[in-house]
Amino acid sequence: MIPLLTDAIEAHGGLDRWKSHHTLTATIVSGGDLWALKGVPQDPIARTMQVELHRQWASVAPFGKDRHTDFTSDRIAILAADGGVVAERSNPRASFVRHDLRTSWDPLHRAYFNGYALWTYLTTPFLLAMDGFKVEEIEPWREGAETWRGLRATFPAEIASHSSKQDFYFGEDMLIRRHDYHVDIAGSFPAAQYVSDPVNVNGIWIPTRRRAYLRADDLRPMLDTLMVSIDLDDFRFG
């Protein structure tokens, strides 16, 4: 690992501590403008999100009455309480071809987005040490009086995420402050996500507040366009 990634992982709790756990569960509340643009308005109900830490799997509940999702990179499903398949889609990425920012989503589109996005967020920065990721240090970002060091990651093809290249910025304490990417499944719009209010859970620092804005060409966030908000609480490792 390059020194910046090593320092960031250590600041967030260390790879050995991370590897001692298998799952992470959290309560999430989501909002923002994206959902209405996609024809899937978001309610303020708290939901339970669970991810596996060492392979790409995620689930959110409830997802409709007595239903939950089952996400992997090559399949998305909506399951009933007894585990029966309500709906499913193999190779879900292909279903977003020719989508732009305002193309409507069906429930499986939304479930796929939720699965890969929250898996990425809840495993950052530790996922960047997984096999297949390539990382390099980039120009820092100046935010007010602070300078945040930047890390560019190239994701392996087998990991579903926003885009193949994503940028992560870390404060002087090496905790994550910002995450930039293009949302390829929605016309590749550029986003700048601000990450804050971390809490210590079993020795691992996890942000509780995420705010993703449209990003201008000069990399500045368009603060009047909040695309996605995520508040997280009640973290539990398993």
N, C-alpha and C positions, 0 to 999 in steps of 0.2 A: 504494500500500500504506500501511496505517496504520503509525505509527512502531514499535509493538511488533513487528509482523511483520517490518518492515525490519531491526530490530535482531537479531531471532532468526535470520533468514536469514543475515545477515552473520556472526553468531557461529558458525553451523554451517558456514561456508565460503564463502558468497557465491553469488549467483544466477549470475554469469558462469561461475564454476568449475563449478557444477552443470550448466549448459547445455552445457558442453563435453563432457559424457559422454552416452551413450545408454542404457546398461544398467548394472545393478548385480546382481552375483551374490554369494551368501553361503551358508555352511554353517549349517543351523539344526537345533536339537534342541528338541522341544516336549513339554510335559507338562501336568498340571493335571486338575481334576475334570470339566471340560466334556465331554471325550471319552467317558468312561464314561457320563455322563448321556445322551449321544447314541447310545450303543450302538456306538461306534467307538473302542475303547480304543487309546491311543497308545503305540507302542513307543519306546524311547530311541535308535533308530537316527538317525545324522546324515544329513541330506538336503541336497540342493543346491536353493536357491531363486534364481530369476532374475526380475527385473522390468525392464520398460522404464520410463524415467524421464519421458518426455514424452507418453505415452499410456498408457491403463490396460490393461496386459497383464502376465501373470505365469505362471510354470511352476515346478512342484516335481518333483524326481526323486530316488529312485524313488518311484512311487506304485503299489505292487504290483510284482510281478516284471517287470522289463524294460518298465515303463510310466512315463509322465509325464503331467502335466496341461497343458492349454492353456486359459487363462482370459482372457476379455474380459468387459465388463460385461453383454453380451447373449448370451453363450454360454459354456458350460463343456464341456470334452471331456477324456476320458482316452485317450491315444494309446499305441500300441505303439512299440517301438524304431524300426521302419521308418516311422513317421508314420501308420500306419493307425489309423482311429478304432475304439476298443474300445467306447466309450459316449459319448454327447453329449446335451446338453440346451440348447435355445434358450429364451430368456426364463427363465433359471434362478430369478430372484427369485420368480416366481409359484409355484414348487414349495414355498415355505415358508409359504404361506397357512395360517392357523390353527395354526401350530406354536407350542408353548410350550417351556419350558426342558427338558422331558423327552421331547419328541417325537423318535423315532429318526431318524437320518440314513442315507441310502444313500451310496455312494462319491461320487456327483456332488454331493450336498449338501455333503459335507465338502470336496471339491475347490474348490467355489465359495467357501465360507467362507475357506479357506486363501488362495485367490487374491486376493480383495479385501482381506482383513485385512493380509496381508504386503505387498501393494502399498502400502496406506495407510501402514503403519509405516515401510517402507524409503524412502519418498519424503517423509516429514515432516521439517522443516516446509515444504519447497520446494513441495509440491503446492498449498499455500494461496495461492501466487502465480499459479496457473494461471487461465485464463479461466473465469469463471462462479462462482468462489468469492467469498463475502461474509464479511468478518471484522470483528469489533468487540472492543474490550477490555472485559473483565468484572472483577468483584471478584477480588482476589488470594486465594490460598489460603495459610493459615498452616500450615506443616509443621514442628513442633518450634520451633527458634529461627529458622527461615528463613521468608521471605515470597516466594511464587512468583507472578509476574504471570500473569494469565489472558487467554486469547484464545478467543473463540467463533467457530467457523467454520460457515457454512451451505454445504453441499455442493451443487453443481449436480446436477440430476436424472440426467444421463448418467453420473455417476460412482457406481459401486457401492461402498458402504461400510456400516459398522455402522448409522448413523442419519444423518438429514439435518443434524442439529446436533451438533457435537462440541466439547469444550472441551480446550484445551491450556495447560499451565502451565510457566513458564520460571523458572529460578533467576537469581541475581544476574549470573551469567555469560551469561545468555540462552540457555543450553542447555536442552533439554526435560527436564522432570522427571516429568511426569504427563500422562496422556491419558484423558479421561472421555467416555463415550458410552453409548448404549443399544443392545443387540444386537437389532435389530428382527426378524431372522429366527429368533429363539429366544425369543419372548414379550416382547421389548423389555426384558429385564432390564438394570438399570443396572450399569455396571462402572467401576472406577477402576484404570487401568493405570499402574504405576510403572515409570519408564524410567531406566536408570542405566548406569554403566561405559562411557562413550563412548570410542572410539578414533579416531585421526586417520588417514583413508585418502585419500591424494592431496589433503590440505588440507581435507577435509570430515569433520566430526565425526559419527560414527554410533554410537548406543547398541548395546551388546552384550547387555544384560539387560533383559527385560520380564516383569513380573508383574502379571496382571490379576485383581482381586478383585471379588466382589460389593460393591456400594456401597449404603450406607444412605441414608435420606432426608435426613440432615444432611450428606451428601457424604463422610462418613468411610468408608474402606475396611473391609470385614469381613475382617480378616486371617486368620481361621480358615477362609475359603472361597476358596482359590486356584483360580480358574476356568481360567486358561491361563498356562503359563510358556513363555518362548521365550528360548533362548540362541543367540547368533549369533557367527560367527567367519569368518575367511578371506574378507574382502570383496574384490571385484574389480570395478573399473569397466571398461566397454567402450564 
